[in-house]
Amino acid sequence: DPMAAELANAGEVTLPPSVKESHQYRCKDNSLIFVDFMSDDKTVQLRTEKNGAPTKLTAAEAGKPYEAEGYKVEGSGKQITATLPGKSAVSCKG
């Protein structure tokens, strides 16, 4: 095999996390947000519109808040607290 040496020295491949749970939340300010919780328990994809572009938020470790440039999601499951850029934190229910 001409690539045997390259394959033998190749680094380990880590696949990106898959979607573990998807939730639609209604927040206290009457807005809707859509959150995909990923299988690594350290990443979420947040959208402010059902088919909008996702924003990736990450947590330092599992169980900590997910954050990215002005965004923050705390919690998981049926109730979360979400902060969007330029807005105060609001409670949201799924």
matplotlib code that plots the C-alpha trace (Angstrom):
import matplotlib.pyplot as plt

x = [0.0, 1.6, -0.1, 0.8, 3.4, 1.1, -1.8, 0.4, 1.5, -1.9, -3.4, -6.6, -9.7, -12.4, -15.8, -17.9, -20.7, -24.2, -27.5, -28.6, -31.8, -33.6, -36.0, -38.1, -38.5, -41.0, -39.3, -40.8, -40.5, -42.7, -39.8, -39.0, -35.6, -34.5, -31.7, -29.9, -28.0, -25.1, -23.8, -20.6, -22.6, -20.4, -21.9, -25.3, -26.5, -28.9, -31.3, -33.6, -35.7, -36.8, -34.8, -32.3, -28.5, -27.3, -24.9, -22.5, -22.2, -19.7, -19.2, -15.9, -17.1, -20.3, -22.9, -21.5, -23.3, -22.9, -21.5, -20.4, -20.0, -23.0, -25.0, -25.5, -27.6, -27.9, -29.6, -31.2, -34.4, -37.7, -36.5, -33.4, -32.2, -31.1, -29.2, -29.0, -26.7, -27.9, -30.7, -31.2, -31.4, -34.9, -36.4, -37.6, -39.8, -39.9]
y = [0.0, 3.3, 5.2, 2.7, 5.0, 8.0, 6.0, 4.6, 8.1, 9.8, 11.4, 10.3, 11.7, 13.2, 13.5, 16.6, 16.1, 15.2, 16.6, 15.0, 17.0, 19.9, 22.2, 25.2, 27.6, 30.4, 33.1, 35.5, 38.4, 36.3, 35.6, 32.1, 30.5, 27.2, 25.3, 22.1, 20.4, 18.4, 15.0, 16.3, 18.1, 21.2, 22.7, 24.1, 25.6, 28.5, 30.1, 33.0, 31.9, 28.4, 28.2, 30.9, 30.6, 28.9, 30.4, 28.0, 28.4, 26.3, 25.5, 25.1, 21.8, 19.8, 21.4, 24.9, 27.7, 27.8, 31.1, 33.0, 36.7, 38.2, 34.9, 32.7, 29.7, 28.2, 24.9, 22.3, 20.3, 22.0, 25.3, 27.4, 31.0, 32.7, 35.9, 37.4, 40.3, 43.6, 42.0, 40.9, 37.3, 35.8, 32.6, 30.3, 27.2, 24.3]
z = [0.0, -1.1, 1.8, 4.5, 6.2, 6.1, 7.6, 10.3, 11.3, 11.0, 14.1, 15.7, 14.1, 16.4, 14.9, 15.7, 18.3, 17.0, 18.1, 21.4, 22.0, 20.2, 22.1, 21.2, 24.1, 24.8, 26.9, 29.5, 27.0, 24.6, 22.2, 20.8, 20.7, 19.3, 21.0, 19.9, 22.7, 21.3, 22.4, 23.9, 26.7, 26.1, 22.9, 21.9, 18.7, 19.3, 16.7, 17.2, 14.1, 13.3, 10.1, 11.1, 11.1, 14.3, 16.8, 18.5, 22.3, 24.3, 28.0, 29.7, 31.0, 31.2, 33.5, 33.1, 31.2, 27.4, 26.1, 23.0, 22.2, 24.1, 24.2, 27.2, 27.9, 31.4, 32.1, 29.8, 29.5, 29.9, 31.5, 30.7, 31.2, 28.0, 27.4, 23.9, 22.9, 24.2, 26.3, 29.9, 30.9, 30.6, 31.8, 29.0, 29.0, 26.5]

ax = plt.figure().add_subplot(projection="3d")
ax.plot(x, y, z, "-o")
ax.set_aspect("equal")
plt.show()
